[in-house]
């Protein structure tokens, strides 16, 4: 990982271990926004991973989406940033879908 990725990971770790425990589990997505950000930085580097993480955090609001939203794999993302696969292997989903489905319950 580049030095910039390590620098960008620091505030995420501070949030995960310092602030998040005080707020409780409130994330609308799986994986959580902080987990998504760390994975995006590791998979895509500082620029694209930082962009994906910021875009995900901006979507995390009361009127935003929810459900399973994985980090696109390197090289498999289209122009919209969604994965090119048509099925999801997340265990809570029982049918193939286009990558996004609201998880209820």
Backbone as numpy.savetxt, mean C-alpha at the origin, in Angstrom:
# Nx Ny Nz CAx CAy CAz Cx Cy Cz
19.26 -1.19 -1.10 18.42 0.00 -1.10 19.30 1.24 -1.10
18.80 2.24 -1.76 19.55 3.51 -1.85 19.47 4.26 -0.52
20.39 5.18 -0.32 20.35 5.99 0.90 19.05 6.78 1.03
18.50 7.24 -0.10 17.25 7.99 -0.07 16.09 7.12 0.43
16.07 5.86 0.02 15.04 4.93 0.51 15.14 4.78 2.01
16.36 4.64 2.53 16.54 4.52 3.98 16.05 5.78 4.70
16.30 6.94 4.13 15.83 8.19 4.73 14.31 8.26 4.72
13.68 7.83 3.61 12.22 7.86 3.52 11.55 6.84 4.43
12.27 5.77 4.76 11.71 4.75 5.65 11.68 5.20 7.11
12.55 6.13 7.50 12.62 6.57 8.90 11.31 7.13 9.43
10.65 8.10 8.75 9.38 8.60 9.30 8.28 7.54 9.32
8.35 6.58 8.40 7.35 5.50 8.40 7.53 4.64 9.64
8.78 4.31 9.96 9.03 3.51 11.17 8.68 4.30 12.44
8.96 5.59 12.44 8.58 6.42 13.59 7.07 6.41 13.78
6.34 6.51 12.68 4.88 6.45 12.76 4.41 5.08 13.24
4.95 4.01 12.66 4.51 2.65 12.99 4.73 2.30 14.46
5.87 2.74 15.01 6.20 2.32 16.37 5.98 3.40 17.43
5.76 4.65 17.00 5.57 5.72 17.97 4.15 6.27 18.01
3.53 6.45 16.84 2.22 7.08 16.77 1.09 6.07 16.59
1.27 5.12 15.70 0.22 4.15 15.38 -0.30 3.39 16.60
0.56 2.95 17.53 0.03 2.24 18.70 -0.92 3.11 19.54
-0.73 4.41 19.51 -1.61 5.30 20.27 -2.96 5.49 19.59
-2.99 5.35 18.27 -4.22 5.56 17.50 -5.08 4.31 17.37
-4.48 3.15 17.51 -5.21 1.91 17.33 -5.25 1.50 15.86
-5.89 0.38 15.59 -5.98 -0.15 14.24 -7.17 0.48 13.54
-6.91 1.36 12.59 -7.98 2.06 11.89 -7.81 2.04 10.38
-6.90 1.26 9.86 -6.59 1.31 8.44 -7.73 0.73 7.61
-8.03 1.41 6.51 -9.12 1.02 5.61 -8.66 -0.02 4.60
-7.36 -0.16 4.44 -6.81 -1.02 3.40 -6.01 -2.18 4.00
-5.81 -3.19 3.19 -4.89 -4.27 3.50 -3.95 -4.38 2.31
-2.69 -4.31 2.49 -1.94 -4.05 3.72 -2.13 -2.61 4.20
-1.75 -2.37 5.44 -1.90 -1.03 6.01 -1.08 -0.03 5.20
-1.39 1.24 5.33 -0.69 2.27 4.56 0.81 2.28 4.86
1.19 2.11 6.10 2.62 2.12 6.43 3.31 0.88 5.87
2.65 -0.27 5.94 3.21 -1.49 5.37 3.33 -1.36 3.85
2.30 -0.78 3.22 2.31 -0.53 1.78 3.48 0.37 1.41
3.67 1.45 2.17 4.74 2.40 1.88 6.11 1.74 1.96
6.35 0.94 3.00 7.63 0.25 3.13 7.85 -0.72 1.98
6.81 -1.46 1.60 6.93 -2.41 0.49 7.14 -1.69 -0.84
6.42 -0.57 -1.05 6.57 0.19 -2.29 7.99 0.75 -2.41
8.54 1.25 -1.31 9.91 1.76 -1.34 10.91 0.65 -1.63
10.71 -0.51 -1.03 11.63 -1.63 -1.24 11.53 -2.17 -2.67
10.33 -2.20 -3.22 10.11 -2.78 -4.54 10.47 -1.81 -5.67
10.09 -0.56 -5.52 10.19 0.40 -6.62 11.21 1.51 -6.43
11.85 1.58 -5.26 12.84 2.62 -5.04 12.21 3.90 -4.51
13.05 4.92 -4.35 12.62 6.15 -3.69 11.60 6.94 -4.50
11.81 7.11 -5.78 10.92 7.97 -6.56 9.56 7.34 -6.82
9.53 6.19 -7.50 8.25 5.57 -7.80 7.60 5.03 -6.54
8.39 4.41 -5.65 7.84 3.91 -4.40 7.28 5.02 -3.53
7.99 6.16 -3.49 7.49 7.31 -2.75 6.21 7.85 -3.34
6.14 7.88 -4.68 4.92 8.31 -5.37 3.75 7.38 -5.04
3.98 6.07 -5.13 2.91 5.10 -4.83 2.45 5.23 -3.38
3.40 5.40 -2.46 3.05 5.55 -1.05 2.24 6.81 -0.80
2.67 7.93 -1.40 1.94 9.19 -1.22 0.54 9.09 -1.81
0.42 8.46 -2.97 -0.89 8.30 -3.61 -1.81 7.45 -2.74
-1.27 6.41 -2.12 -2.06 5.54 -1.25 -2.53 6.30 -0.02
-1.64 7.07 0.59 -1.98 7.82 1.80 -3.05 8.87 1.49
-2.96 9.49 0.33 -3.97 10.49 -0.06 -5.34 9.85 -0.31
-5.37 8.56 -0.65 -6.65 7.87 -0.85 -7.24 7.38 0.46
-6.50 7.46 1.54 -6.96 6.95 2.83 -7.69 8.05 3.59
-8.96 8.19 3.29 -9.80 9.18 3.96 -11.22 8.61 4.03
-12.09 9.20 4.81 -13.43 8.62 5.02 -14.23 8.39 3.74
-13.97 9.14 2.68 -14.72 8.98 1.44 -13.93 8.20 0.40
-12.77 7.69 0.79 -11.91 6.95 -0.12 -12.31 5.48 -0.17
-11.52 4.72 -0.86 -11.79 3.29 -1.00 -11.36 2.51 0.22
-11.48 1.21 0.11 -11.03 0.31 1.16 -10.86 -1.07 0.54
-10.29 -1.98 1.30 -10.13 -3.34 0.83 -8.69 -3.70 0.54
-8.52 -4.77 -0.22 -7.19 -5.29 -0.55 -6.60 -4.44 -1.67
-5.44 -3.86 -1.42 -4.78 -2.98 -2.38 -3.27 -3.21 -2.30
-2.77 -4.23 -3.02 -1.35 -4.55 -2.92 -0.48 -3.58 -3.71
0.79 -3.57 -3.39 1.78 -2.81 -4.16 1.95 -3.52 -5.50
1.89 -2.77 -6.61 2.11 -3.43 -7.90 3.52 -4.00 -7.97
3.65 -5.15 -8.59 4.97 -5.75 -8.72 5.81 -4.96 -9.70
7.10 -5.02 -9.55 8.01 -4.27 -10.43 7.86 -4.79 -11.86
7.60 -3.88 -12.78 7.48 -4.24 -14.18 6.11 -4.71 -14.61
5.21 -4.97 -13.67 3.88 -5.48 -14.02 2.81 -4.41 -13.94
3.19 -3.19 -13.61 2.19 -2.13 -13.45 1.93 -1.44 -14.78
0.68 -1.10 -15.01 0.29 -0.35 -16.19 0.41 1.14 -15.92
-0.14 1.95 -16.80 -0.06 3.39 -16.64 -0.81 3.88 -15.43
-1.86 3.16 -15.04 -2.65 3.59 -13.89 -2.07 3.10 -12.57
-0.97 2.32 -12.62 -0.33 1.84 -11.40 -0.92 0.57 -10.86
-1.96 0.03 -11.51 -2.58 -1.21 -11.04 -1.85 -2.40 -11.66
-1.88 -3.52 -10.98 -1.21 -4.69 -11.49 -1.89 -5.22 -12.73
-1.13 -5.91 -13.56 -1.65 -6.40 -14.82 -2.42 -7.72 -14.67
-2.39 -8.31 -13.50 -3.09 -9.58 -13.31 -4.57 -9.36 -13.13
-5.36 -10.38 -13.43 -6.81 -10.26 -13.34 -7.38 -11.02 -12.16
-6.54 -11.61 -11.34 -7.07 -12.34 -10.20 -6.29 -11.99 -8.95
-6.93 -12.14 -7.83 -6.35 -11.82 -6.54 -6.19 -13.11 -5.76
-5.08 -13.26 -5.09 -4.86 -14.46 -4.31 -5.00 -14.21 -2.82
-5.50 -13.03 -2.45 -5.69 -12.71 -1.04 -6.67 -13.71 -0.44
-6.38 -14.30 0.71 -7.21 -15.37 1.26 -8.64 -14.97 1.60
-8.89 -13.67 1.83 -10.26 -13.30 2.19 -11.16 -13.12 0.97
-10.59 -13.22 -0.21 -11.39 -13.11 -1.43 -11.63 -14.49 -2.01
-12.82 -14.75 -2.43 -13.15 -16.09 -2.91 -13.33 -16.17 -4.40
-13.28 -15.05 -5.10 -13.41 -15.10 -6.55 -12.39 -14.17 -7.19
-12.09 -14.42 -8.45 -11.15 -13.58 -9.18 -11.81 -12.23 -9.47
-11.00 -11.19 -9.44 -11.52 -9.86 -9.73 -10.39 -9.03 -10.31
-10.65 -7.80 -10.61 -9.69 -6.93 -11.26 -8.65 -6.32 -10.34
-8.47 -6.81 -9.15 -7.44 -6.32 -8.27 -7.97 -5.51 -7.10
-9.19 -5.02 -7.16 -9.76 -4.25 -6.07 -11.16 -4.75 -5.79
-11.42 -4.96 -4.55 -12.75 -5.36 -4.11 -12.89 -4.92 -2.67
-14.03 -4.41 -2.33 -14.25 -3.96 -0.98 -14.37 -5.17 -0.06
-13.60 -5.16 1.00 -13.67 -6.22 2.01 -14.56 -5.73 3.12
-15.62 -6.45 3.39 -16.53 -6.05 4.46 -16.40 -7.00 5.63
-16.74 -6.48 6.80 -16.76 -7.35 7.97 -15.62 -7.21 8.77
